[in-house]
Amino acid sequence: MSDVGDSNIWSVVIGALLGSGGVMLLVNTWIDRKVGNKFDIELSNHESELNKIRDASSFDYQRKIHDFSMYSTRKHEIYGSLFKKVRKAKDKIDELDGIEDRVSKEIDQYQRQDFVDIAESINEDEVRYPMLDEINNGYMTLVLQYEKERLRGSECFKTAEAFDELNTYYSLNELFVSPEVEDLINPTLNCMEKLINCYLKNEEEYISSLKDELSKRITSLKARLKEEISVGDYKNT
């Protein structure tokens, strides 16, 4: 074979190889672009999803902060009002001290006709006539007992109104009261109720100890309310 022929063959072979390499290069470039475009699209979609999640989380967080702020503000208002009503009821109970002296002094101003009017104002016949008989006979033990209970009841009723106001307010706002405050306020209310009944029934032997107990319970309640107002309630947030 001549040199010219060999040269032509090598030219054809080299050309074929070069042509094949060019095709491969084009194919690889096309594949790279397709893969790159797909990756860019997926990355963009992923970033979009991440932004949506971030925005939703941010909104949820802001909503929780807003809700907690409203709850905390309302809770603080309730605690302030609750303790004011506790103090008001306690002051009304303290005013019952000396109730027997006041009742006796008031009855000392009564005239005989006052006792007659008292007896006649009672509707039950079984009570009215014995009272009138006592008055007519100069003995007024029953009438005095009745009038003392009436006057005592009148003063205790004013105190009971303050207690009922406190109890009702607590019941209506119990949703905002922490378990710790609930454990303190319930025994305080029970103690107040016992004290009012003792004054009403003139059970003086129990009054002193109950008043000491009430003062201690109010002191504990006040400390707990101040603590929760100052630090807030961050449970379940």
NORKADA-V25316 format. One line per field, one symbol per residue. ss: DSSP state (@ for helix, = for strand, . for the rest). psi: psi as a letter, one per 20 degrees, with the letter a starting at -180 (. if undefined). A space follows every 50 residues. Layout:
ss = ???
psi = ???
This chain:
ss = ..@@@@@@@@@@@@@@@@@@@@@@@@@@@@@@@@@@@@@@@@@@@@@@@@ @@@@@@@@@@@@@@@@@@@@@@@@@@@@@@@@@@@@@@@@@@@@....@@ @@@@@@@@...@@@@@@@@@@...@@@@@@@@@@@@....@@@@@@@@@@ @@@@@@@@@@@@@@@@@@@@@@.@@@..@@@@@@@@@@@@@@@@@@@@@@ @..@@@@@@@@@@@@@@@@@@@@@@@@@@@@......
psi = qrhgghhhghggggggghgghhghggggggggggggggggghgggghggh hggggghgggghggggghggggggghgggghghghggggghhghiipjhh ghgghghhiqrhhghghggiiphphihgghghggghjjpkgggggghghg gghgghhhghghghggggggghjhhipqhghghhhghggggggggghghh jlmhiigghhhggggghhggggggghghhhirojqk.
